[in-house]
Amino acid sequence: MQPTQKAITGKEGYTDLSQPYHALVQFYYAFNNRDLATMSQNWDQSTETAMDNPLGGIKRGWDEIKSVYEKIFNGPADVYVEFYDYTIHEVENMFYTVGRERGYFRTKTEEIQLAIRTSRIFKKVNGVWRQVHHHGSIEDAKLLERYQNAVMGKG
């Protein structure tokens, strides 16, 4: 399986959420447009959802995950990511995707170029895909430290 290099940015349009690609586009649309209502539609609303991200810790259930997006969307930084170098693996009522995100975290005084390894798992709920897990990690230790310090207001 050859990874797809054409990035998903959220600008592609998502008209059929029974298709894995469209569920991914919906996520990146919601993220890059700071759209919490659309983000809420993308994630399964159960307590079984989970997210691990570069800021540390595990968030369980939609309420905890939602609080992370609220902080990002309401924060002072402009954050943008796009998904590329990815593969989609579909089985009955579930798909997962493995790839990379690139983008930036920008404030008035600093810009950090992001490079994140990313996986996402979706399950089919009432005929449409809903995200149930996300894991993102920054493998460059200096970039991770710089990003964490910028987000947490340290340094």
BAMIDO-50459 format. One record per residue (C-alpha): x, y, z. Coordinates in Angstrom, 1 decimal. Each point is the difference from the previous one (the first is absolute). Layout:
REM BAMIDO-50459
+--------+--------+--------+
|     c1 |     c2 |     c3 |
+--------+--------+--------+
|      X |      Y |      Z |
...
+--------+--------+--------+
END
This chain:
REM BAMIDO-50459
+--------+--------+--------+
|     c1 |     c2 |     c3 |
+--------+--------+--------+
|    0.0 |    0.0 |    0.0 |
|    1.4 |    3.3 |   -1.1 |
|   -0.5 |    3.0 |    2.4 |
|   -2.0 |    2.9 |   -1.4 |
|    2.1 |    3.1 |   -0.2 |
|   -2.7 |    2.5 |   -1.0 |
|   -0.9 |    1.8 |    3.3 |
|   -3.4 |    0.1 |    1.6 |
|   -0.5 |    3.6 |    1.1 |
|   -3.8 |    0.1 |    0.6 |
|   -0.6 |    2.1 |   -3.1 |
|   -0.8 |   -3.0 |   -2.1 |
|   -3.7 |   -0.3 |    1.0 |
|   -1.7 |   -2.8 |    1.8 |
|   -3.4 |   -1.0 |   -1.3 |
|   -0.1 |   -3.7 |    0.8 |
|    1.0 |   -0.9 |    3.5 |
|   -0.5 |   -3.7 |   -0.7 |
|    3.4 |    0.3 |   -1.8 |
|    3.2 |   -0.1 |    2.0 |
|    1.6 |    2.8 |   -2.0 |
|   -2.9 |    2.4 |    0.6 |
|    0.2 |   -0.7 |    3.8 |
|    3.6 |    1.0 |    0.0 |
|   -0.7 |    3.1 |   -2.1 |
|   -2.7 |    0.9 |    2.6 |
|    2.4 |   -0.2 |    2.8 |
|    2.6 |    2.2 |   -1.7 |
|   -2.7 |    2.5 |   -1.0 |
|   -1.2 |    0.2 |    3.6 |
|    3.6 |    0.4 |    1.4 |
|    1.3 |    2.5 |   -2.5 |
|   -3.2 |    2.1 |    0.3 |
|   -0.3 |   -0.2 |    3.8 |
|   -3.4 |   -1.4 |   -0.4 |
|   -1.0 |   -1.8 |    3.2 |
|   -3.5 |   -1.0 |   -1.2 |
|    1.5 |   -1.8 |   -3.0 |
|    2.7 |   -1.5 |    2.1 |
|   -2.7 |   -1.3 |    2.3 |
|   -1.7 |   -1.7 |   -3.0 |
|    3.3 |   -1.6 |   -1.0 |
|    0.6 |   -1.7 |    3.4 |
|   -2.1 |   -2.7 |    1.5 |
|   -1.7 |    1.4 |    3.1 |
|    0.6 |   -3.0 |    2.2 |
|    2.2 |   -0.5 |    3.0 |
|    2.0 |   -2.6 |   -2.0 |
|    1.8 |    2.6 |   -2.1 |
|    3.6 |    0.8 |    0.8 |
|    2.7 |    2.4 |   -1.2 |
|    3.8 |    0.1 |    0.6 |
|    1.7 |    3.2 |   -1.3 |
|    3.4 |    1.6 |    0.2 |
|   -1.0 |    2.1 |    3.0 |
|    0.0 |   -3.1 |    2.1 |
|   -2.6 |   -2.0 |    1.9 |
|   -2.9 |   -2.1 |   -1.2 |
|   -3.4 |    1.6 |   -0.4 |
|   -2.9 |   -2.4 |    0.3 |
|   -3.6 |    0.6 |   -1.1 |
|   -1.3 |    2.8 |   -2.1 |
|   -0.3 |    2.5 |    2.8 |
|    3.8 |   -0.2 |    0.8 |
|    0.9 |    0.0 |   -3.7 |
|   -2.3 |    3.0 |   -0.7 |
|    1.8 |    2.0 |    2.7 |
|    3.3 |   -0.3 |   -1.9 |
|   -1.6 |    1.3 |   -3.2 |
|   -1.7 |    2.8 |    1.9 |
|    3.4 |    1.1 |    1.3 |
|    1.6 |   -0.1 |   -3.4 |
|   -2.9 |    1.7 |   -1.8 |
|   -0.4 |    2.7 |    2.7 |
|    3.7 |    0.5 |    0.5 |
|    2.2 |    2.8 |   -1.3 |
|    2.0 |   -2.1 |   -2.4 |
|   -0.9 |   -0.7 |   -3.7 |
|    0.4 |   -3.8 |   -0.4 |
|   -0.2 |   -1.7 |   -3.4 |
|    0.7 |   -3.6 |   -1.0 |
|   -0.5 |   -2.1 |   -3.1 |
|    0.2 |   -3.7 |   -0.4 |
|    2.3 |   -1.7 |   -2.5 |
|    2.1 |   -3.1 |   -0.6 |
|   -3.0 |   -2.1 |    1.2 |
|   -1.6 |   -3.3 |   -0.6 |
|   -3.6 |   -0.9 |    0.8 |
|   -0.8 |   -3.6 |    1.2 |
|   -3.6 |   -1.0 |    0.1 |
|   -1.7 |   -3.0 |    1.5 |
|   -3.6 |   -0.6 |    0.9 |
|   -1.4 |    3.0 |    1.9 |
|    3.5 |    1.4 |    0.7 |
|    2.8 |    1.7 |   -1.7 |
|    3.3 |    1.4 |    1.1 |
|    2.5 |    2.2 |   -1.6 |
|    3.7 |    0.5 |    0.5 |
|    1.9 |    3.0 |   -1.3 |
|    1.6 |    3.3 |    0.8 |
|   -1.1 |    3.5 |    0.7 |
|    1.8 |    3.2 |   -0.9 |
|   -0.9 |    3.5 |    0.8 |
|    0.7 |    2.7 |    2.4 |
|   -0.7 |    1.5 |    3.5 |
|    0.2 |    3.8 |   -0.3 |
|   -0.2 |    2.7 |    2.6 |
|    0.8 |    3.7 |   -0.3 |
|    3.6 |   -0.7 |    1.1 |
|    0.7 |   -3.6 |   -1.2 |
|   -0.6 |   -2.5 |   -2.7 |
|    0.7 |   -3.7 |    0.3 |
|   -0.1 |   -2.3 |   -3.0 |
|   -1.8 |   -3.1 |    1.1 |
|    0.9 |   -3.6 |   -1.1 |
|   -2.3 |   -2.6 |    1.7 |
|   -0.4 |   -3.7 |   -0.5 |
|   -3.7 |   -0.6 |    0.1 |
|   -2.5 |   -2.9 |    0.2 |
|   -3.7 |    0.1 |    0.2 |
|   -2.7 |   -2.7 |    0.5 |
|   -3.6 |    0.4 |   -1.1 |
|   -3.0 |   -2.2 |    0.5 |
|   -3.2 |    0.0 |   -2.0 |
|   -3.0 |    1.3 |    2.0 |
|   -3.4 |    0.1 |   -1.6 |
|    1.6 |   -0.2 |   -3.5 |
|    2.6 |    2.8 |    0.5 |
|    3.6 |    0.0 |    1.2 |
|    0.7 |    1.4 |    3.5 |
|    3.5 |    0.4 |    1.4 |
|    0.7 |   -2.1 |    3.1 |
|    3.7 |    0.3 |    0.5 |
|    2.9 |    2.4 |   -1.0 |
|    3.7 |   -0.4 |    0.8 |
|    2.5 |    2.7 |   -1.0 |
|    3.7 |    0.1 |    0.8 |
|    2.8 |    2.4 |   -0.8 |
|    3.2 |   -2.1 |   -0.4 |
|    2.5 |    2.9 |    0.0 |
|    0.6 |    0.6 |    3.7 |
|    1.1 |    3.6 |   -0.4 |
|   -3.1 |    0.8 |   -2.1 |
|   -2.2 |   -1.8 |    2.6 |
|    1.5 |    2.1 |    2.9 |
|   -0.4 |    3.2 |   -2.0 |
|   -3.6 |   -0.7 |   -0.8 |
|   -0.9 |   -1.1 |    3.5 |
|    1.7 |    3.2 |    1.5 |
|   -1.8 |    2.2 |   -2.5 |
|   -3.4 |   -1.5 |    0.6 |
|    0.4 |   -0.1 |    3.8 |
|    1.4 |    3.5 |    0.1 |
|    3.5 |   -1.0 |    1.2 |
|    3.4 |    1.0 |   -1.2 |
+--------+--------+--------+
END
